[in-house]
């Protein structure tokens, strides 16, 4: 998501609303409920994040593969120190992430 930054109504610049670089991990249990209440689908392009709102979309880019994928936040986590996002199995597969990986979020 890009938000315009306007100074004195003369010029507007575009800047990322919220970007971070961190370690991502993969998770994917089937059938249980996520924190948002929907049923977990490991093959969907979804993810868990501690602070981003449910339903928001985040573009995740892997530093090692250069691939990007857009995921929808539908769960809370990860609950492991040093990690900022848990990717569904489908999203991790699309990024080429097997375990953990350094990623950029925007």
N, C-alpha and C positions, 0 to 999 in steps of 0.2 A: 504494500500500500504506500503510495506517495502522497505526502501532504505538501501543499504549497507554503512557502515561507515568504511573506510579503513585508517589505520595509517601506514605510511611508507611502504606500500604495503606488510607488513608482515602478518597482520591479519585483517580480516574483521568481523565486528559485524553487526547484524541486529537491526534496531531501527525503531519505527513507524515514518512515515514521518511527521505526524501532528496529535496529539491526544489532546482531551479536554474533560472535564467533565462539564456538564451544565444541564440546564432545557430544556426539549423538550416539545412541545405542538403539538396538532393535528389540522390539517385543511383539508378541503375537499369540495370545491365547485365544481360543475360539469359543464363542457362545456366551461368555460372561457379559455383564453390563459394564459400560464405561462410566466415568464420573458424570458425564452429561446425561446418562440414562439410556443411551442407545446400545444395542447389542454389538459387541466387538466383532468386526470382520477383518481378519488378518490380511486379506488381499486388497482391502480398500486403501486409498491414499489418505490416511489419517495419522495423527500423532498425539502424543501427550506432552503438555508443557505446564510448568508450575503456575505461570501468571497470565499467559495470553487468554483472551476470552474464548469460550466455546463458540464454535462456528466460524472463527476467524481463519483466514487462509495465510499460510506462511510458505515462502519459497525457500527451500533448503538446497544448498549447493555443497557438494562434497569437494574438499580440497584435493583429495588423492585422485579422484576420477574426473573431476571437472563437470560431472553431470548435475543437473538441477531437476527438482520435482516440487510441485506445489501440493501441500497437504492441508487438510482441515483439522483444526484442533478439536478433539472430542473427548479428551481424557486428561487427568492430572498426573504428573510425574515429570521426569524420573525421580526416584527416591534414592539414587546413588550419588554420593558427593562427587562433584566435578562434572557432572553431565547436565545438559540443559534441555534435551528433547529426546523422547522415545519415539522412534518411527515404527509404524506397522510393518509387518513382514513385506507387504507389497511395495511400500514406499522405499524400504531399505534395499529391496531387490532392484528397483528401478534406478537407485543411486549407485548400485554396485557395492553396497556396504554389507559385510558379512557379520561383523561383531560391533566394534565401536569405530568411529571415524571423526576426524576434525571437519566441522561444517560451518558454513555461514548461514545465518537466518536473516530474512528480511520480509 
